[in-house]
């Protein structure tokens, strides 16, 4: 009898616990995949969401309807503006599936601190969405562009950031807690990738933008934005952005080139890059040593050179080492012009030289300007391809152009 009673109680508990007490039907909610935040002259904040049109996402057939819908609202606070979206959206807006948050450039220059507070504080958010700046435009304009290939434009921006960082390296993936930590930590400033738009924004909002092989309106990634506190203060060039990623050990794969003696070029693919930062004080002044070890493969040769000769390999390695040092130095010089330690050199000194750091941390921006940065780069060519002499030589010999 006791066993039967226990079995009954167990079954009762299992039945009573099935289901989710706080669940909501998909027909009752709107899933937002993108959120744009801009300045509003009257209310203070303007938020724009990109929500999925389920009927268009589910089907494989191409229609003349957009796969997403855009809603906007304004408010004195971010929280108020997002709640006011229900005046336009027929369903309650859920932000738990956000893939990207876009800040308009004007808004970012005035400060995004209040926005970050809301995003971190609200438990309804996931934290793995990407954060970018709409360069030279508003977040609303950028998030409204309908893009080809990806049915959901927010996915297109996310995929572009990941692809660019992994295979070209002038951009950086930034997610919520990394941005929060950079904005609040001593000895490090925040960065964010910039996304810009080419073409007429009004056309970009229409299905016309995805019905042509060459869309009239495109979104492009464009270098890295520098912050001071919570304010955007400037931009790195593509070259400087790549140097930033070398310094911060954020290079997965990229391509570079060096010139040959005869004016041609050799393209090299970076397959591995490892950077370590070392902090020290020399005669009371801070110094950062950037030690970067890079492995590359030869990807293309358009000059006369024999890679079976060890001296030729060494010559290429030395040229690429110097070129990488120049990239790193250009990034450091740009950051010093903006007086923003985006590399976290201050954090390196805090961890390696805590006593000396305590003496200068209160005035780190001034000391950052005077910090000596020494870049040491070592290049190793791992593979030169299946041929050691370039086809270029054979073509020149055949055509009689080799002299």
C-alpha positions as CSV (number, residue, x, y, z in Angstrom):
1,X,0.0,0.0,0.0
2,X,2.8,2.3,0.9
3,X,4.5,1.7,-2.5
4,X,1.3,2.4,-4.4
5,X,0.8,5.7,-2.4
6,X,4.3,6.8,-3.3
7,X,3.8,6.0,-6.9
8,X,0.6,8.0,-6.9
9,X,2.3,11.0,-5.4
10,X,5.1,10.8,-7.9
11,X,2.7,10.7,-10.9
12,X,0.8,13.7,-9.4
13,X,3.9,15.8,-9.1
14,X,5.1,14.9,-12.6
15,X,1.7,15.9,-14.1
16,X,1.5,19.1,-12.1
17,X,4.9,20.3,-13.2
18,X,4.5,19.8,-16.9
19,X,4.4,22.9,-19.1
20,X,5.6,26.4,-18.5
21,X,3.6,28.7,-16.3
22,X,5.0,31.8,-18.0
23,X,4.8,30.5,-21.6
24,X,3.3,32.6,-24.4
25,X,2.0,31.5,-27.7
26,X,3.8,32.6,-30.8
27,X,0.6,34.1,-32.1
28,X,0.6,36.5,-29.1
29,X,4.1,37.9,-29.5
30,X,6.4,39.7,-32.0
31,X,10.0,38.4,-32.3
32,X,12.4,41.2,-32.9
33,X,15.7,40.3,-34.6
34,X,17.2,43.8,-34.7
35,X,17.0,46.9,-32.6
36,X,18.2,50.4,-33.6
37,X,18.6,53.3,-31.2
38,X,18.7,56.9,-32.2
39,X,18.5,60.4,-30.8
40,X,15.0,62.1,-30.9
41,X,15.0,65.9,-30.5
42,X,11.7,66.0,-28.7
43,X,11.5,62.8,-26.5
44,X,15.2,62.0,-26.3
45,X,15.2,58.4,-27.6
46,X,13.9,56.7,-30.8
47,X,13.9,53.0,-31.0
48,X,13.3,51.0,-34.2
49,X,12.8,47.2,-34.3
50,X,13.0,44.8,-37.1
51,X,10.6,41.9,-36.6
52,X,10.1,38.7,-38.6
53,X,7.2,38.2,-40.9
54,X,6.5,34.5,-40.2
55,X,4.6,33.8,-43.4
56,X,7.5,35.0,-45.6
57,X,10.2,33.3,-43.6
58,X,8.5,29.9,-43.5
59,X,8.0,29.6,-47.3
60,X,10.5,28.8,-50.0
61,X,8.7,30.7,-52.7
62,X,9.8,34.2,-53.6
63,X,7.0,36.8,-53.1
64,X,6.8,40.6,-53.5
65,X,6.4,41.0,-49.7
66,X,9.1,41.8,-47.2
67,X,10.4,39.1,-44.9
68,X,10.6,41.7,-42.0
69,X,8.5,44.6,-40.7
70,X,9.8,47.8,-39.1
71,X,8.2,49.5,-36.1
72,X,9.4,52.7,-34.4
73,X,8.6,54.6,-31.2
74,X,10.0,57.5,-29.1
75,X,10.3,58.0,-25.4
76,X,12.0,59.9,-22.6
77,X,13.8,56.6,-21.7
78,X,14.7,53.5,-23.7
79,X,12.4,51.4,-21.6
80,X,9.5,53.7,-22.3
81,X,10.2,53.9,-26.0
82,X,10.3,50.1,-26.3
83,X,7.0,49.7,-24.4
84,X,5.4,52.3,-26.6
85,X,6.1,50.1,-29.6
86,X,3.0,48.2,-28.7
87,X,1.1,51.2,-30.1
88,X,2.3,50.2,-33.6
89,X,2.9,46.5,-33.2
90,X,-0.3,44.3,-33.0
91,X,1.5,42.0,-30.6
92,X,3.8,42.3,-27.6
93,X,7.4,42.8,-28.6
94,X,9.9,40.2,-27.5
95,X,13.6,41.1,-27.6
96,X,14.9,37.7,-26.5
97,X,15.9,36.8,-30.1
98,X,17.9,39.9,-30.9
99,X,20.8,39.4,-33.2
100,X,22.0,42.9,-33.6
101,X,21.8,46.3,-31.8
102,X,22.5,49.3,-34.0
103,X,23.4,52.8,-32.7
104,X,23.0,55.8,-34.9
105,X,26.3,57.7,-35.2
106,X,24.9,61.0,-33.9
107,X,23.4,59.1,-30.9
108,X,26.7,57.3,-30.2
109,X,28.7,60.5,-30.2
110,X,26.4,61.9,-27.4
111,X,26.8,58.8,-25.3
112,X,25.2,55.3,-25.1
113,X,25.6,54.7,-21.3
114,X,21.9,54.8,-20.5
115,X,21.2,52.3,-23.3
116,X,23.8,49.9,-22.0
117,X,22.3,50.1,-18.5
118,X,19.0,49.1,-19.9
119,X,20.4,46.2,-22.0
120,X,22.4,44.8,-19.1
121,X,19.7,45.3,-16.5
122,X,16.8,43.7,-18.5
123,X,16.8,39.9,-17.9
124,X,14.7,39.4,-21.1
125,X,17.7,40.0,-23.3
126,X,20.2,37.4,-24.4
127,X,23.7,38.7,-24.3
128,X,25.1,37.2,-27.5
129,X,23.8,39.8,-30.0
130,X,26.2,42.0,-31.9
131,X,26.5,45.7,-31.4
132,X,27.4,48.1,-34.2
133,X,27.3,51.8,-35.2
134,X,25.4,53.1,-38.2
135,X,28.2,55.2,-39.7
136,X,27.1,58.5,-41.3
137,X,23.5,57.6,-40.9
138,X,20.8,56.7,-38.3
139,X,20.2,53.2,-36.9
140,X,16.6,53.5,-38.2
141,X,17.8,54.0,-41.8
142,X,20.3,51.1,-41.6
143,X,18.0,48.6,-40.0
144,X,15.3,49.3,-42.6
145,X,17.4,48.2,-45.6
146,X,16.1,44.9,-47.0
147,X,19.1,42.7,-48.1
148,X,19.5,39.9,-50.6
149,X,20.8,36.4,-49.7
150,X,19.6,36.6,-46.1
151,X,15.8,36.8,-45.6
152,X,16.4,38.6,-42.3
153,X,18.6,41.7,-42.7
154,X,19.8,41.5,-39.1
155,X,21.2,38.1,-39.9
156,X,23.0,39.6,-42.9
157,X,24.8,42.2,-40.7
158,X,25.8,39.5,-38.1
159,X,27.1,37.1,-40.8
160,X,29.1,40.0,-42.5
161,X,30.7,40.9,-39.2
162,X,31.7,37.4,-38.4
163,X,33.0,36.7,-42.0
164,X,34.9,40.0,-42.1
165,X,36.6,39.4,-38.8
166,X,37.5,35.8,-39.6
167,X,38.8,36.3,-43.1
168,X,39.8,39.9,-43.6
169,X,40.3,41.4,-40.1
170,X,39.5,45.1,-40.2
171,X,36.4,44.7,-38.0
172,X,35.6,43.3,-34.6
173,X,32.7,41.3,-33.2
174,X,31.5,43.2,-30.0
175,X,28.8,41.8,-27.8
176,X,27.1,43.3,-24.8
177,X,29.2,42.3,-21.8
178,X,32.5,43.0,-23.6
179,X,31.2,46.5,-24.4
180,X,30.0,47.0,-20.8
181,X,33.4,45.9,-19.4
182,X,35.4,48.1,-21.8
183,X,33.2,51.1,-20.9
184,X,33.5,50.6,-17.2
185,X,37.1,49.3,-16.7
186,X,40.1,51.4,-15.9
187,X,42.8,51.2,-18.5
188,X,40.7,50.2,-21.5
189,X,38.3,51.9,-23.8
190,X,35.6,50.5,-26.0
191,X,35.4,49.9,-29.7
192,X,32.6,49.0,-32.1
193,X,32.4,48.1,-35.8
194,X,30.9,50.6,-38.2
195,X,28.3,49.7,-40.8
196,X,27.4,52.1,-43.6
197,X,24.9,52.2,-46.4
198,X,25.5,52.8,-50.1
199,X,22.6,54.0,-52.2
200,X,19.2,55.7,-51.6
201,X,17.7,54.7,-48.2
202,X,14.2,54.9,-49.5
203,X,14.8,52.3,-52.2
204,X,16.6,50.1,-49.6
205,X,13.3,49.8,-47.7
206,X,11.5,48.3,-50.7
207,X,11.4,44.7,-52.1
208,X,12.9,46.3,-55.2
209,X,16.3,46.1,-53.4
210,X,16.3,42.3,-53.5
211,X,14.8,41.6,-56.9
212,X,18.0,42.7,-58.8
213,X,21.3,40.9,-59.2
214,X,23.1,44.1,-58.3
215,X,21.0,45.6,-55.5
216,X,20.8,49.5,-55.7
217,X,21.3,49.8,-51.9
218,X,23.9,47.9,-50.0
219,X,25.3,47.7,-46.5
220,X,29.0,47.6,-46.0
221,X,31.3,47.2,-43.0
222,X,33.7,50.1,-42.5
223,X,36.5,49.9,-39.9
224,X,36.3,50.3,-36.1
225,X,34.9,53.2,-34.1
226,X,36.8,54.5,-31.0
227,X,35.1,55.4,-27.8
228,X,36.1,57.5,-24.8
229,X,33.9,56.4,-21.9
230,X,30.4,55.9,-23.5
231,X,30.9,58.4,-26.3
232,X,32.1,57.7,-29.9
233,X,34.9,60.0,-30.7
234,X,36.3,58.9,-34.0
235,X,37.1,56.1,-36.5
236,X,40.1,54.0,-37.4
237,X,40.9,53.5,-41.1
238,X,40.9,50.0,-42.5
239,X,44.6,49.7,-42.1
240,X,44.6,51.0,-38.6
241,X,41.7,48.7,-37.7
242,X,43.7,45.7,-38.9
243,X,46.6,46.9,-36.8
244,X,44.3,47.1,-33.8
245,X,43.3,43.4,-34.3
246,X,46.9,42.3,-34.5
247,X,47.6,44.1,-31.2
248,X,44.5,42.7,-29.4
249,X,45.2,39.1,-30.7
250,X,42.0,39.1,-32.8
251,X,43.4,37.9,-36.1
252,X,42.1,34.5,-37.3
253,X,42.8,34.8,-41.0
254,X,43.7,37.6,-43.4
255,X,45.6,38.4,-46.6
256,X,48.5,40.8,-47.1
257,X,51.2,41.4,-49.8
258,X,54.7,42.6,-50.2
259,X,56.5,44.0,-53.3
260,X,59.1,42.2,-55.2
261,X,62.4,43.7,-56.5
262,X,61.0,43.8,-60.0
263,X,57.8,45.7,-59.0
264,X,55.5,42.7,-58.8
265,X,53.7,41.4,-55.7
266,X,53.5,38.4,-53.5
267,X,50.2,37.7,-51.7
268,X,50.4,36.0,-48.3
269,X,47.6,34.5,-46.2
270,X,47.9,34.7,-42.5
271,X,46.8,31.3,-41.1
272,X,47.8,31.9,-37.5
273,X,48.6,34.9,-35.4
274,X,49.5,35.1,-31.7
275,X,50.1,38.3,-29.8
276,X,51.3,38.8,-26.2
277,X,51.5,42.2,-24.5
278,X,54.1,42.8,-21.9
279,X,54.0,45.8,-19.6
280,X,56.9,47.4,-17.8
281,X,58.3,50.7,-16.5
282,X,61.6,52.2,-17.7
283,X,63.0,55.1,-15.7
284,X,59.5,55.6,-14.3
285,X,57.8,55.7,-17.7
286,X,55.3,53.0,-18.9
287,X,56.3,50.8,-21.8
288,X,54.3,48.2,-23.7
289,X,56.0,45.5,-25.8
290,X,53.9,43.8,-28.5
291,X,55.2,40.4,-29.4
292,X,53.4,39.0,-32.5
293,X,54.2,35.6,-34.1
294,X,52.5,35.0,-37.4
295,X,52.4,32.0,-39.7
296,X,51.6,32.6,-43.4
297,X,51.2,30.7,-46.6
298,X,52.1,32.0,-50.1
299,X,48.9,32.6,-52.0
300,X,50.0,34.2,-55.2
301,X,53.1,35.4,-57.0
302,X,53.3,38.0,-59.8
303,X,57.0,38.5,-60.0
304,X,60.2,36.6,-60.7
305,X,61.4,34.8,-57.5
306,X,62.5,31.3,-56.7
307,X,61.0,30.1,-53.4
308,X,63.3,27.1,-53.3
309,X,66.1,29.4,-52.3
310,X,66.1,30.0,-48.5
311,X,67.3,33.6,-48.9
312,X,64.2,34.4,-51.0
313,X,61.9,33.1,-48.2
314,X,63.8,35.1,-45.6
315,X,63.5,38.3,-47.7
316,X,59.7,37.9,-48.0
317,X,59.4,37.3,-44.2
318,X,61.4,40.4,-43.4
319,X,59.4,42.6,-45.7
320,X,56.1,41.3,-44.2
321,X,57.4,41.7,-40.7
322,X,58.2,45.4,-41.3
323,X,54.8,45.9,-43.0
324,X,53.0,44.4,-40.0
325,X,55.0,46.6,-37.6
326,X,53.9,49.6,-39.6
327,X,50.3,48.4,-39.3
328,X,50.6,48.2,-35.6
329,X,52.3,51.5,-35.2
330,X,49.7,53.3,-37.4
331,X,46.9,51.9,-35.1
332,X,48.8,53.1,-32.0
333,X,49.4,56.5,-33.4
334,X,45.7,56.9,-34.4
335,X,44.6,55.9,-30.9
336,X,47.0,58.3,-29.3
337,X,45.6,61.1,-31.5
338,X,42.2,60.4,-30.0
339,X,43.8,59.8,-26.6
340,X,41.9,56.5,-26.2
341,X,43.5,53.3,-24.9
342,X,41.4,50.9,-27.0
343,X,44.1,48.2,-26.7
344,X,43.9,47.9,-22.9
345,X,47.5,48.8,-22.3
346,X,46.5,50.2,-19.0
347,X,45.0,46.9,-18.0
348,X,48.2,45.2,-19.0
349,X,50.2,47.5,-16.7
350,X,47.7,47.1,-13.9
351,X,48.2,43.3,-13.9
352,X,51.9,43.2,-14.5
353,X,53.1,46.2,-12.5
354,X,50.3,46.9,-9.9
355,X,52.4,49.2,-7.6
356,X,53.5,51.5,-10.4
357,X,50.1,51.4,-11.9
358,X,48.5,52.7,-8.7
359,X,50.7,55.8,-9.0
360,X,49.5,56.7,-12.6
361,X,46.0,55.2,-13.0
362,X,44.3,58.5,-11.9
363,X,45.9,60.3,-14.9
364,X,46.2,57.4,-17.3
365,X,45.1,59.3,-20.5
366,X,48.1,61.6,-20.1
367,X,50.5,58.7,-19.5
368,X,49.0,56.8,-22.4
369,X,50.1,59.5,-24.7
370,X,53.7,59.2,-23.4
371,X,53.8,55.4,-23.3
372,X,56.5,53.8,-25.4
373,X,55.1,51.0,-27.7
374,X,57.6,48.5,-29.1
375,X,56.3,46.1,-31.7
376,X,58.3,42.9,-32.4
377,X,56.9,40.8,-35.3
378,X,58.1,37.4,-36.4
379,X,56.8,35.9,-39.7
380,X,57.2,32.3,-40.7
381,X,56.2,31.1,-44.2
382,X,54.8,27.7,-43.7
383,X,53.7,26.7,-47.2
384,X,54.6,28.2,-50.5
385,X,52.2,26.1,-52.6
386,X,52.7,23.2,-55.0
387,X,55.2,25.0,-57.1
388,X,58.4,26.8,-56.1
389,X,58.9,29.0,-59.2
390,X,56.1,31.2,-60.3
391,X,54.2,30.7,-63.5
392,X,55.0,34.3,-64.1
393,X,58.6,33.3,-65.1
394,X,57.3,30.7,-67.7
395,X,55.0,33.3,-69.2
396,X,57.7,35.9,-69.5
397,X,60.1,33.3,-71.1
398,X,57.4,32.2,-73.6
399,X,56.5,35.8,-74.7
400,X,60.1,36.9,-74.7
401,X,59.4,39.6,-72.1
402,X,61.9,38.4,-69.6
403,X,64.7,40.3,-71.2
